[in-house]
């Protein structure tokens, strides 16, 4: 089998099937069709991030205060993703771009775990390490409970509707 350089590989040389022996046509087919998915994620991400930014304008947090709005946004986003995943896997078959648009894009842009980490750093730097630790633990707990609770509730509702 040829190596990346086109020369035959030695019998004992490992061969990377993702790189070796992939001709130009095959390489193009691997990336063909991804443009729509990338666009769906980008548009969804812009919408989700805009919604998150709007929430931060509605509920600004003081520099040394507990970041309640970030916790609420993350909990809400996690609850929606829990319900959404049940709907698209157990209840109905969605359009192929719905999951990248809404799940990855909108909810990925709306939930703000980067702000969560920045809030923790800000609290620690401001001398509020205990508050930062409480926020770190509470956000993790609330996020997991939100996903679990929403998924469980959505499954029960879907089962009741199906009868």
N, C-alpha and C positions, 0 to 999 in steps of 0.2 A: 504494500500500500504506500502511496507517495506521502512524504512529509509535507509540512507547510511550505517548504521551499520547492516542492515538486519532485524532489528526489525520492526514491523508494526508502521507506523507513526500515531500520534494522528490525529483525524479528523480536528482539528484546526491548525495543524502544516503545514507551507508551504513546498512544495516539489519541489526540483530543478530537472526538467526532464533531464537535461544534466548530472547529477551525479547519482541521485537516480535510482535504478532499471535498470541500464545499465549493462548487463552481459559482460563477457570477449569477447565473439564473436562479440557482437555489438560494443564494444569499438574498436576492431581491424578493423571492417568494416568502422568505422569513419575515420581512418587514412590510410586505404589501398588506394593506388593510388596517394597519395600526394607526393611520392618520385620523380616522374617525374616532377611535377610542381615545387617543391623546387629546383630540379636540373636545370630546365629551367631558373628560376629566378636567381639562383646563377651564371650560365654561362653568362647570359645576363648582370647581374650586374657587373661581372668582365670585360666584354667587354666595357660596358658603362663607368665604372670608369677609365679604361685604356685610353679611348678616352678623357675623361675629363682631366686626368693627362697630356696626350700629349698636349692638348690645353694650359695647365698652363705652360708647358715647352716652347712652342712656343711664348707665350705672358705673360712673367712674369710681375707682378705688383710691383712697389716700395712700401715700407712700408707705406708711407703717401699719395700714389696716389689713385685716384678713380679706383676701380677694374673693369675696362671695360671688361676684358676677362670673368670674372664670370657672368657679366650681359649678355654678348653676348651668352655664353654657355647656360645659363638658358632660354634666349629668344628663341634660336634655338631649344632647347629641348622641350619647351612648344609649339612651332609652330608644331613640328613634332608630338607631342602627340595629338594636336588638329586634324591634318589631319588623323593620324592613327586611332583615335577613330571613325571618320566618316567612314573611309574605312571599318573597321571591324564590324561596326554596321549597316550601311546603304547600303554599296555597295556589299560586299561579305562576305561569311561565312568562316572564317579562321580555320586553324588547332587549336584544343583546347589549344595547348601549345604556340601559337604565342603571345597571349596577355600577359601571364605571362613572356615569354622570352623577348619580345621586349618592351612592354608597362611598365611593372613593373621592369624588369631586366635592359635592355639596357638604356632606357630613365630614369629610376630611378637612375641608376648609373652615367649617363651622366650629368643630371641636378644636380646642386650642391648647394642645399639650405643650407647644413651644412657649406660650405665654405662661402656662403652669410652671415650667421650669424657670422661666425668667422671674416669675413672682417669688419662687422659693429662693432664688439667688438674691433678689432684692430684699427679702425679709431677713435672710442670714446676714447680708452686708450691713443692714440697718440695725443689727443687734437683736433681732427677734427670732433667734434660732428655734425656740420652742414653738412659736407660732408657725414657723416654716415647717417644722417636723409634723405638727398636727395637720397642717394643710396638705402636706405630702401624703400622709397616711389616709386622711379623710377623702381626698380626691380619688385615690386608688380604690378605696372601699366603696364610695358612692358610684363611681364609674362601673365597677364590676356588678354591683347590685342593680344598677339601672339597666344594664344590658340583660342580665339574667331575668329580672322582674318583667321587663317589657317583652322579652322573648316568650317567657312562660305565659304571661297574660294573653299575648297574641295567639299562641297555640291553643289556649283554652277557648278563646272567642271563635277562632276558626273552626274548632271541633264542634262547638255549639251551633254555629251557623250551618255547617254541613249536616248536622243533625243526627 
